[in-house]
Amino acid sequence: MAMYKLAVSVSRSLLDDIHRCSLKKQTGVSLKHMMDFGSYPNENNLLYSAQFLHKELPVRLALRVIELENLPHGLSSKADVLKVRDWYVDSFKDLRNFPEIQDSKDELRFTELINEIKMRHNYVMQTMAVGIQELKKDLGRKQGLNELPEIHQFLDRFYMSRIGIRMLIGQHVALHAPNPPPGYVGLICTKVSPVTVAQNAIDDARSACMRTYGTSPDVHVYGDPNFTFAYVPTHLHHMVFELVKNSLRAVQERYMDSDHDCPPIRVVVADGLEDVTIKISDEGGGIPRRGLPKIWTYFYSTAQTPILYGPQILEMPCIMAGYGYGLPISRLYARYFGGELQVISMEGYGTDAYLHLNRLGNVQEPLP
């Protein structure tokens, strides 16, 4: 049986329950549904939300446990991957052991539980990264990780599921905030200014560039700062930060030994009927055409991969470059609410990244 490793550490009844839940259908929700439902966080709505999550989260967690048990090339046996798997098993068990939610007292206890689960999974991405690096080291020069599409397909599914789980939990927990910021419905802001969020992300990316190189190219933003739409600001910040960070590094490294000043990066925000589109343009030399497909694979990076030990793993997001997670994860964030991320490059000149965000909010989560 495929789950033989897990069978050593958990009871047969738990193993069977994981398998049963993994066969159930997931239920996707849209940004608009989350916003409409969360606009009235009364006792009945919160109770209904908790009851939905009590049924839905074990299904999503069970699917990931099954997949983590069946990874190719020995990845399932890596210590850090086993650690992640055990976090998912523990969370599944906690949810299944929680009794049926019948009143507001139960709902509050359940909210505390899922918030603890969310915190338990805070470092899943970094921990998985170490496990994949171990696999990459094992493969050596014989077979590069970029030639293993099944690994990248798994990571796409795994991280898309993680984004969804954290969004559902975070939204429910945030609806309990006693004094939410104006315009917020849980994690969703009904009046996000993409120009303002982009500027904040740019400031953070330039600070990271300063820490790495001692200087940073300028970034010019074009767009109407008064335009707003409904979105999750933290998702938008993450995507713009990653894209601008890549452009800053490309321009900085191209011009660092040049007598010419670094050309500025241009960020343009456009408001369409269906999409809000953000274009990030740089003159960092571009990407060879044959290398473009690789930018969407995990752990492809032109920067040297940092070596992390112990507590350093927790600081991984602050590193300027080297793990190759930025673009594929940003594309998943865009796709989660029906958007897309495209990159067009002109080798010898520069790169344009187009971040399309669905402003209607009517697209259901893509459920891997």
Disulfide bonds with the S-S distance in Angstrom:
none
